[in-house]
C-alpha cells in the first residue's frame, strides 16, 4: 500500500493483509496523519510492473480506500497501539483471507515448552537488504519464518508486542514491511502486524504489534464488524 494525503499526494509505503473483501489490516503508523487514504496493489511483484501499474499513484488494477487507526494511537509512542485499517472503496474477492486471532490467543506461548521453536510467517513488500553502502528495496512480496524471542516481558515488549528473530537463517522484516502480517505458524491467523525494528539495518530482532488484545479486537469488531463478517 501507499498512503496518500488529502490531496492525493503519496506519502509512504507499507504492507498489510486482506481480512475480508472490504478490510485491509495494517499498522497504525502506516495510517497516521496526514494519511487520509491509501492505494493498494495486490500483485506479488509490483516492482517489475512499474511504470505501467501506476506506482506510486495507482492504476487500473489498484484499489483505493479510507484509512483509520486505533483510537488510542499516539505517534509519539506508536508501538503501544500500532494498528490501522483501510476500508476499501470496492471489494477484492479471494479464496481465503487473513483471520483475526482469538482474545489473548498468544498468551500461552509465554509458558509453552520449546518456545524458541515457535515460528511465524512474516509477509511484506519491504527492503530485502540494507547496510551502510548497499540497499536492496524492490517492491516484491517476500516471506520469512522468524521464531519467537520474547513475549509478555515487562518493559520493552510488555503485553502488546512480540520480538521475533531477524537473521539469515530465519529471514525477517525491514522498512516497508510495516503493517504486514505475522501469521501464527503456517496458518492464516494474524498474530500481529510488523511494527518496529531495533536498529537501522534490520538485524537481530523485529517488533510485532499483537492483534489478540481486547482493545484491538473490540475496536475492529465494534467499528468494522459487518465488513469483517463479509469475508467469513
N, C-alpha and C positions, 0 to 999 in steps of 0.2 A: 504494500500500500504506500501511497504518497499522500501525506496530509497537505491540505490546502487552506489558505486563509479565506476570509470572507469575500475577497475579490478574485478568488481562484488561482492565486499565486502558489506554486509548490513550495513547501517548507522543508520537509524531511521525509525519509523513507523508513518503514518498519515492516514487520511481518505479522501474521495473525492466522486465525482459524475460523472457518465457517462452522457455526454450531446449529444453524438452520438455514433455509433458503434466504432469510432476511437478516441474519445476525452474524456479524464478523467480530470475533473476540480478539482483543489486543491489549497492549499495556496502556496505563493511564498517561504516561509521559509521551505516548505516541499521539494522543488525542487532546493534549493540554492546549490552552490558549497560546498563540492566536489561531489554532486549528479550528475550522468551522465545518469542514467536510473532508472526505478522503476519496481518492481514486484507487481502485483495486484491480490488479492484474491476476489472472489465475493460471497462466502458463507456467510450466516448471522452469523454463528458460526465457526470462524476459530480456536478457542481455542481447541475444542473437536476433531478437525481433526489432531492435532499435535501428532506425527511427520509425519504421512502419507501424509499430504498435503505439506510437504517440507518447512514449515515455519522455518526460515525467508528467505530461499533461493529460494523457488518456487518449483512447481511440475507439474504434468500432467494437473491440472485444472487451473493453473495460466496463466496470460498473462503479457508479458513484454512490455516496451515502453520507449521512449526517453523523458527526462524531459526538460521543458522550464519554464521560469519565466518572469514576467512583465519586459519590457526593462528598466524601471526606478527603479526596485527593488534595495534596498540598505540594506544589512544585519545589518547595524548599526542603521537603522530606518525602520525596516522590515514592520511595521504596516501601512506605508504610501502607499505602492504599493504591498500588500501582496497577489499576485495572481500568480498561476502557473498552468501548464497543463502537462499531459503525453499523448503523441501521441502513440497509441498502435501499436504494430507490426502486429497484426491481429485483425479483428473486433469482437466485442462482441454484439450480437443482443438481444434486449429486446423489450417487447411490448410497453414500454414508457420510455422516457429519461427525465432527468432534462432539464429545459428550461431556457435560459438566460432571464433576465428582459429587459424591455424597457428602453431607456435612461432616467435617473433621475426618474424612476418609484417610488422610495421610498420617494421622497421629500414631497409628500402630507401628509405623516404620521406626519410631524412636526406640522401641524396645525389641523389635524383631531381630532374632538371631541371624547373623550374616548380613547385617545392614549394609556393609560395604559392597555387597553383591547386588543390591537393589539398583536396577538400571531404569533409565528413562529414554524416550525417543524425542530428541530435540530437532525441530524443523524450522528453517528460516532462509531468508534471502540475503543474509549478512555477509561481511567480509570473510574471505577464505584464509587470508594470511595477513599479518601486519608485523612489521619490525621497523626500526628507525630508517631503513633505506629502501624498503620494499613493501608495497601494499597491493594485495590482490582482492579486488572488490567487484567481481562480476555478479550481476543480479540474477543468480541461479539458485533454485531451491536445493538446499543441501540437508542431509540428515546425519545426526550423530547419536551415539548411545552412551551418554555420560552416566556415571554412577553417583550414588548419594554420598556426600561427605558430611553434611551437618543438617539437623532438623531439630526444632524446638529447643534451641540453645539460648539461654538468656543473653541479652545484649545484642550482638551483631545481627543474628538472624531472627531472634525472638520466635514467635509462633506464626509469623506472617510470611516467611520465606524459607527457601531451601538453598543450600550450597551444593552444586554439582561439579564434577570434575571437568576440567578443560585441559586436555593434553593430547599428544599424538596417538596414544593408544585408544582412547575412547572418543576422540573428537570433542567438540564443544561449540560454544556460541561466541559471537562477536558483534561489533557495531552493525546495525541493520537487521539483526536477528530479534531485536527488542519486540515484544508482543507476540512472538512466535510461540507455538505450543511446546510443552514438555509433557508428552504423553506418558502415562504410567506403564512401564514395561513396553510391550508391543500392542497394547490396547488402544482404543480411541478415546480413553478417559483423559481429559486435560488436567494433569496435576497442578500445573501453573503455567504462567507466561514468562518468557525471558525478560528480566528486569534490569540487571546491572552486572558490571564486571568489577573485578578487584583492582585491575591495573590497566594501563594503556595499551598493552599488547595482547590482551585477551588470553593470558596464560594462567594456569593454576586452577582457578575456580570461577564459576559463573553463578550469579544470583538469579533465583526464580521466585516470582511472586506467586504464592499459593492462592488457588481459587476455591478451596474447600472450606473457607471460613464463613461464619454465619453472616457477617456484614456483606461479603461479596455475593453469596447466593441469594440473600434477601433482596439486595438491590437488583440483581439480574432478573429474578423471578417476579418481584413486585412491579418493576417498571416495564419489563420486556417479555413477561411470561407467555403471552399469546403468540409473539413472534418466535420464541424458542420452541414452543409446542408445535409450531408449524413444521418443524424438522423431525418430530418424533416418529 
